[in-house]
Amino acid sequence: MESSDQHLESPPGCARQFATTHWSVVLQARNGQNAASSALETLCRTYWYPLYAFVRRSGHDGHSAQDLTQDFFARFLAKNYLSNVNPAKGKFRSFLLAALKHFLADEWDKTQTVKRGGGKPLVSLDDESAESRYRLEPSHEITPDKIYDRRWALTLLELVLTRLEGEYEGQGKKRLFEVLQRWLLGKESGVPYSTAASTLGMTEGAMKVAVHRLRRRYRELLRLEIANTVACADDIDDELRHLLAALR
């Protein structure tokens, strides 16, 4: 019997990919595994806003953008739509955008004739959040592709920060995280180490060590999350550079 992730074989020159990635979730969902289908819906809910922002910046109003994004997800979550997925051909970020562009170029209104999920969208969007977030986007002439990459990067960073906070909370160190995160990205927080250390009952030296450990774990989680979106481990650094450039 062939493995359900048979197409996850790495291209020549690539290190073997990790066991569980966004790609493996897509492939397993394509093969009808219920748990993977649920995981794919969760994945779509995580990254819906970059896609919405792309549609919005492409010239659609808020209402149309929400309809288009939801209809895209309905088609994307269908097994037949995933039948030709080959993760070795690119990054998950690029694949998802290419799929959206293909959908937008197609006659999307045909999807209105077949409502999935009993008339309820499979991936529910926060209507108010979508537009309130979009109004905060740069007003200058940023292209749909650039706003997509920027929002993908920010979504990924928010996800990593949430997971890092969860780790500290799980260790009973939520207060420590709340104080340390001021120095997470290497910027001056405006608060001396000594002052922050005293609020935690720590020495200044211990405080600096704790900040170093926080930053190191953040970098580890960031690389792990990026690893979920690329075809092979050798692509992590390239994707990281691309996402950091998108934030400038």
NORLIN-V514297 format. One record per pair of residues at least 24 apart in sequence whose C-alpha atoms are under 6 Angstrom apart, sorted by the first residue. I is the first residue (numbers start at 1). GAP is how many residues later the second one is. Records with the same first field share a line. If there is no record, write none. Layout:
# NORLIN-V514297
I = GAP + GAP
This chain:
# NORLIN-V514297
14 = 218 + 220
15 = 217 + 218
17 = 215 + 216
21 = 207
22 = 206 + 207
30 = 49 + 52
50 = 98 + 101 + 102
54 = 90 + 94
57 = 87
58 = 86
87 = 144
88 = 143
91 = 138 + 139
92 = 137
150 = 96 + 97
153 = 90
160 = 62
180 = 31
184 = 31
